[in-house]
Amino acid sequence: MHDSERINVGRRAFWRQLAGMVINIGDHSREEPQLFLDDIPKLPDAVVKEMIPVWMEDVALDIREDGIYRQSPQGELYRAHEFCGREKDMVDQYSSGKNLCAIADDVAQAAGLPRHEAFTAARRLFEKLCEHGWCHPAAAHFDGEGE
């Protein structure tokens, strides 16, 4: 590999990527099932509630009061997702370290909504944003069962 072909990544990014690769290889060697973003809608609420939403690092998004904007290949800014209800309040908490249950509880309290209604809205939004490839759970969920 020539110096011009090397990719310069920071030390933290290198270790994060290396750890992810080792975990992935270990999971495959033990034949443990992998979670894909399109599997999230199939998971029970109890598992999804514990997921911590984070934004994809390589996706350029412009979050505004009325929605999520992207840039088209022609360089034009367009609204790719229009916020409804309290969705803006929810996405403002992504990458905060809070799980979906805590985010929904915050929104329920601020808006005077029932907790289950706020969680349903938070889950639908998270699933939609994952489907677009804009966000993902911060880490796999492990409940400690079956070990």
N, C-alpha and C positions, 0 to 999 in steps of 0.2 A: 504494500500500500504506500503510495506516494504521499508526501506531506500535503499536497494540494487536494488529496482525496479524503483526508481526515475530517471528521466532524468534531468541532470543538464544543463540548458540553460541559457545564459546570460540574463540580465535584458532587453536589447533592443530587443533581439529575442523573449522573452516572450511577451512583449507589442505588438510587430509587429504581432505575431501569434494571440494574443487575439483580436486585432483590426480587423484582417482579418476574424476571426471567427464571430465576432459581425456583421460586414458588410455583410458577407455571409448569416447569419441567417436573418438579416433585409431584404436583397434582396429576400430571399425565402419567407418570410412572406408577402411581398408586391407583390409577384409573378412577380418580375422583371426578365427579361431574363438574363441568365448567359452567359458570353463569354467563349468559349472553344478555345484552341489553334488551333484546326482544323477548326474553324469558320473564322479565319483571312483571308484566301484566298477569302472568300465570301464578305468581307467588301469593301466599296468604297475607292478609293485612298485618299479622303479627311480625312477619319478616320484613315487609316493606316499611313498617313504622320505624324500624331500627336503622334504616339506610340513611346515610349522610350524603346529601346531594352536593356535588362539586362540578364546576364547569370543565369542559374539555380544554386542555391547554392550547391546542393548536387551532381552535375555532375562534374566529374574530366575530364577536357579537357587540352590538351597541344597544344597551338596555335603557329604554326611555320610559316615561310615565305611561305611554299608551301601548307599548309593546316591545318586542325584540326585533331589531333591525339587522340586516345583513347587507353586504355589498355584492352586487351582481357581478358576473364576469366582465361586464362592460363598464364597471366602476360606479354604477348607480346604486344609491342607498334605497332599500325597500323594506317595508315592514313584513317580516317573515312570520311573526306570531303576534296577534292582537290580544292584549290582556283583557280578561273579563273578571268580574268579581274582585277578589282580593289577591289575584295572581301576582301583581307587582310586589305586594307586601311579602309574598312567599319567596319569589326569586331574589329579593333583596337579602334574604337570609341564607341563600346558597353559599357554600364555601365558608360558612361561619363556624362549622363544627357541630351544628345542631342536626339532630336526625329529623326525619319527616314528621314524627309524632310531636316533637317540641315545636317545630315550625307551625304545624296545624294548630297546636294549643295556643301559641302566641296570637295567631290570626283570629282564632275563635274568641279569645278574650277581648282583643281590640275591636272586633266587629260585632260582638254579642251574638255569635253563631253557636249552634250546638257543636260539640267537639267532633262527633262522627261526620257531620256535614263538612266541616273544615278539613278533616283528614281526607275525605273522599275527593274534595277539590284539589288538595295538595298532591294526592296520589295521581290523579288524572293528569295534572300538569307535569309532574315529574316523569310519568310514563311517556307523555307526548314529547317532552324535551329530550328524553333518552332516545326515543324513536328517530328524532331528527339528528341525533349524534352530537348534541350540544352539551349534554351533561351525562354524569354517570354516578353510581354509588362510590363513595370514597374508598371503601374496602369491602371485601366479601363479608357476608354475615355468617357468623358461626354461633350456634346456640349451645355447643358443648355436648349435644346428644349424639349417641352412636359412636362414641370414641372408646 
